[in-house]
Amino acid sequence: MSLWKDRRFRRFWSAQAVSEFGDRVTEIALPLIAVTMLDATPSQVGMLTAAVWLPNLFSLFIGSWVDQRRDKRPLMIAADLARTVLLLSLPVAFWLDVLTLGQLYALAILAGTADVVFSAAYASFFVRLVSREQFLEANSKLSTTRSLSFMAGPAVGGGLVQWLTAPITMIVDAASFLFSALQLMRVKTEPGPPEDAPEPFWTRVRSGMRYVLKHPYLRSALGCATTVNFFNLMATALLVLFAYRELGLPAGVIGLAFGIGSAGGVLGAIAAAPLTRIIGAGRLIAAGAVLFPGAMAIAALSGGPLWLRATGLAVAEFVASFAVMCFDVPLNSIEAAVTDEQMRSRVYGAFSSINYGIRPLGAVVGGKLGEWIGVRETLLLSATGGIFAVLWLIRSPILRTRNLDGLRQVPGTATPAVQDR
């Protein structure tokens, strides 16, 4: 049965869809508040970006705390409501004329923390919402919606900022989180099974990291994804600067190129499931791990007349967006299939503390290299270095996995999983 016929999934999907589009609005509005209203310097804007990702460094501890709760849905609802209140504080401060950079930093950290709580709870909630046989279909549908938000969200956000001003635009994202919370209240799932022997908090923290590092699938996935994220953020930190200054593209053309390129993410999310059936999950993940960072070379090598430079940027974004879906959708499904039910949230925390925690470092290194060896050269270095992420998969059972049949959850003792050949 298609998931579109499942009322619970439709409600959750609608919550995520609205929330994702709201997030794209905030990604434009928040830095614009800092730059246009608070005269923030490039360094201060960089710190604001770092503040958004900072809570991921504590994902290990947050995930272990979340894992102590059998029913994760109330935590997800609370995280959505917390973000609603936080975002509404910006227009209130604007109307009272007390808006400061300090408030933006605090909001970024607190909202980022709520996002980590939501995501850690989601790891367990997801497998209670859909059956194992529907993991790929569900991930594909959710990823497609996210990709669509990257196509339409920035354009809508830019128009709203110009029409309403950036602080007032934040009400849109606040409303999206409120809608998400209300929809989640209507999605009924069974709580996870009780633990045989409840563990102390610090034991959970250690066991979560140990489980990931000893797990034959998760260890390789973590190494590959972290390497990709480090080199990708080196380039991402410089891409708009490169397009504007080195390619000489007007801001409108840059936005159009990104919007057109983001269509690759939609196509990739739709194609991930059938491609998995054709070539196998492991091979598709490996192809995505090479093409996603490697696509940056297309932009770096662009030249010629304006239309050709803009096309190069759009093609690079299209290939990268398509490839990252081919990487994420099957890999997320494999991780869900092999992770022990009672370890999911702490595993998410351990995984994210490294995988997402590396992103601020990648952005800082990219900025420094851009000043030292040049922006174009840094983009090429990013593309070259990112390709080597696939080496983590060569001796991994992931590469030999065709589908989820035959995979089983690995108990907390981290014994090897059965691999699907």
N, C-alpha and C positions, 0 to 999 in steps of 0.2 A: 504493500500500500504506500502511495506517495505521501511524503511528510506534509504536503499541502492539505491533505485530508485529516491531519491530526490537529485537533483544536488547540491542544496544549502547545505544540510546536509553533503553530501560527501566532499564538499570543506572545510567545517568547521572541519569535522572529520579528514581530512588529515592534516590540520593545527595543530590540537591538537596532533595528533599521532606523527608527526615529532618533535614538541616542547617537548612532554613528553620524548621521547628518548634522546633529547638533554639535558634535565634536569638531567637525570640519569648520563650522562657523567660528568656534572658539579659537581654533588654530590660527585663524586670520586675525580675529579681534583682539586677542590677548597681547600679542606683540605690538599691534598698532596702538593700543592704549599706552604701552610703555614708550613707544617712539614718538607718537604725535602729540600726546597729552602730558607726558612726564619728562620729555626731552632725554630719554635714556641713551646712554652711549652704547657702542657696539659691545663693549665688555659687559655692560649691565644686561643687555638683551641676551648675551650668551649665558650669563648667570641665570636668567629667567628660564632659558631652555634646560639648563642643568638642573634647576629646581624641579622641573616637571618630571625628570627621570630619576631624581635622587631617591625617592622612596623605594624604587626597585632594588636598591642595594640591601634593603631590609626585608625583601620578599621571603627569605628563608625563615625569618622569625614570624612574620605575619602569616605565612602559609602554615607553619606549625601550630600557631594559635587557632587559625580557622579550622584545622583538622580536628580539634578537640570537640567541635560541634557536629552532631549527627545530621541535623537539618541545616543545610547551607543557605537555603532560600531567604530566610530572614536577614542574614548578613548582606546578601545582595541587595535586598530592598533598602536596608539601612544605609548602604553605601550610596545608592542612587539618591536617597533623600538628603544625605549629607552634602552631596555635590550640588543638589538643587539650592540648598541654603547658602553654600559658599559662593556660588555664581551670582545669586541675587544680591550678595553683599557689595558687588562692584557697582551696579547702577545706583544703589542706595548711597554709597560713598561718593559717587559722582554728583548726585543731586545735593548732597550735604557739603560738597566741595572739600572733602577730606581724603580724597584718593591719593595714595602714595605708592612708590615702588615697593616699599616694605610689605604693603598689603598684597601686591601682586605676587611677591616671593612666597609669602605665607599661604596664599590661596593655591599657588602651584604645588607646593609641598603637600598641603592637606588634601587637595583634590587628587593628587597623584597617589597618596596613601589610600584614599577611598577606592581608587581604581585598582590598586594592588589587592585590596580586600575582596573586591568584586570578582576579580579574575581568579584569585585563589579559590574562592567558593564555587565559581563557575566550573572549575575543573572536575569537581565531584557532582555538581548539579547536572552537567551535560549528560553524564552516563546514566543518570536517573530519568532524564527526559526522553532520550531516544535509545533504541535498542542497538546492540553491537552491529547488526547488519545495516544499520542506517547511519553509522558514523561518517562514512564518506559523503553520502548524500546531504546530511545535515551540515557538515563542514563546508561543503561546496556551496550550499544555499546561503549560509551566513557570510562566507567569504565573498560571494558575488555581490551581496548587498553592501558590504564594506567597500568593495571596489567601486560600486556605483556612487557611493557617498563621496569618494575622492574625485569623481568626474563632476558631479553637480554641486557638491557642498561648497567648494571654494568660490565658485561663481556667485552662488546665492549669498554666501557670507560677505563677499566683497560688496555686493549691491546693498545689503542690509547695513553694512558699516557706513557706506556713503550716504545712505538715506536716513538712518536713525542715529548715527554715531556709534563708536565701538562699545562703550559701556552699556548702552541700551540694548545693543545686539546680543549681549550675554544673556538677556532674558530668554532668548530663543533656546539656547542650550540648557538653561535651567529648566525650562518647560519640558524639554526632551527627556531629562532625567526624571522629572516628576511623572511623565507618561510611562516611562520604563518601570518605575516603582509600582504604579497602579496596575500595569499589565502583569508584572511578576506576582502581585498579590492574587491574581486570578489563575496562576499556573500552579496546580496542585501536583506535587511529587511526593513519593514515599521517602522518608528519611533514610540515610545510609544505615547499614547494619551496626549494632553496638559492638564495641571493641571487646575482645576476649579478656584483655588485661590492660586497662587504661595506663598510658605512659605519662610521666612527668614532662613538663614543657621542654626543658633542656634536652631531655632524652629524644623528644620528637625532633628538635632542631638537628641534633647530631645524626639521628637515623635518617632524616630526609636527605641530607647531603651525602651520607654514606651510601644510601640506596641509589641515588643518581649516579655517583661515581663508580659504583660496582656493577650497575645494571648494563648488560651487554648492548642493549638498544639505546637507552637514555644517555649513556656516557658518550657514545659516538654522535648522537644527535646534538648533545650539548656542545661538544667540541666544534662540530661543523657550523651550527647556528651562531655560536659566539664569534667564530672567525669571520663569518659572513657579516655579522652586525658591526664588528669593529671596523672593517675596511669600508663597508657601506656608509657608515656615519662619517668617515674621513671625507668621502665625496659629497655626501648630502649637505654637510656644513658649508661647502663651497659652491654648490651647483648653481644657485641663483646668482651669486656673485660672478661666477664664470660666464653664465649666459648673458648677464647685463653688461659686464665690462669687457670681456675677451671676445665674446661672439657679437657684441654690439646690438643685442636684441632689445626692442622696447618692452616695457613691463607688460603691456597688453599681449604682445606676441608670445612672451614667456608663459603667461598664464594660459593662453590658448594651446601652446605646445604641450604643457603639462596636462591640460584637460583632455586633449586628443590622445596623448600617450597613456593616460590612465584607463582608456578603454581596453588596453591589454590585460589589466587586472580582471575586468569583468569576463573577458573571453577565457582567461586562464582559469578562473574559478569555475566556470561552466565546463571547461574541457578537462579539468583535473581528474574527475571520476572516470570518464571514458578512456582517457589516456592511461590511467592506472590499469584498467582492464586489458589494454592493448600491449603495453610494454612492461608493466609491473610497477608496483609502488616504489621499490628501491631504485630502479633505473631512472624513474621520473624525478625522484628526489635528487639524485646525483646530477641529472641534467639541469634542474633548477639551480642547484648550488653553483654550477659553472656559469650559466647564462645570466643569472641575476646580478652578480657583481661585475661580470665581464661586459655587460651592456654599457657600463659607464664609459668604456673606451670609444663607443660610437659618438657620444657627445663630445668627448675630449678631442677627437680627430676631425670634428666638423669644421668646415670652412667654405669658401666660395661666396656667392651672392647671399643676400639676406634670406631668401626663401629656402635655400639649401641648408644654411646654418640652422634655421628654425626646424626644418624637416629632420635634421640630424638629432636635435634635442628631443623632438617628439618621438622619433624611432627609438632612441635610447630609453625613454620613459616607457614606451609600449613594450619593448622586449623585457625590460626589468620588471614591469608590473605583471606581465604574463608569466615570467619565470618564477617570481616569488610565490605566486599562487600554486604553481606546479610543485614547488618546494614545500609550502606550508600545509596544503590540504592533506596530502597523503602522510606527511610526517606527523601532523597532529593526530591523525586517525590511528597510526601505529602506536604513538605514545599512549593514547587513550586505551588501546587494546591490551597493552602489556603491563600497565601500571596497576599495582595492587589497590583494590577498592579503598582500603583504610589508609593509604599513603598518598592519595591524589593531591590534596591541598598542600601538604608539606613538600611533595615532589615539585609541584608548580613553584613553590616558594624558592626551593633550592635552585631549580632550573633558571628561574627569572632573575634571581640575585646575581647570577653570573652572565646569563645571556643578554639581559637588558641593562644590567649594571655596567657592562663594557661600553655602552653607547656614548655616555658623556666623555669617556676617555678617547674614543675614536674621533669625536667631534673636535676635541681640544688638539689632538695630534694632527688632524687634518688642517686646522687653522694655522698651526705653527709651521707645518711643512709647506703650506701655501705661501707663507711669507719667505720661507727659506729657499725652496727649489722652484717655486712658481705654481700657480693654480692648475694650469693644464697638466703639468708634470705630476702633480699630486693626484689628479683624477686618474691618470694612467697607472700610477702606482697602486691606487685603490683597486682598480679593475684587475691588475695583475695579481696582487696579493690575495684578493678575495677568491680568485679561482682555486687557490691551493686549499680552500676549505674542504673541497671534495676528498682530499686525502684522508680525512677522518672516516670516510665511509668505505674505503677500499677493503679493509679487513673486518668490517662490521657486518653483523647479520642483517642490517637494514638493506644493504645492497642486494642481498639474495632473497629479499621478501617480495613476493608478487602481489599478495593481497592479505586480508586479515584472517583468512581461514588458516587454522592451525596455530595461530598465535594464542598465547594464554597469559593471564596475569601472573606476574612474578611476585611471590610472597615477600614480605619484608626482610626475609633473610638474604634477598638478592641472589638467589640461585638462577642459573641461566634459563631463559625462556625457550620454548620450542620454536624453531624458526621455520618459516614457510619457504620451501625451496621451489 
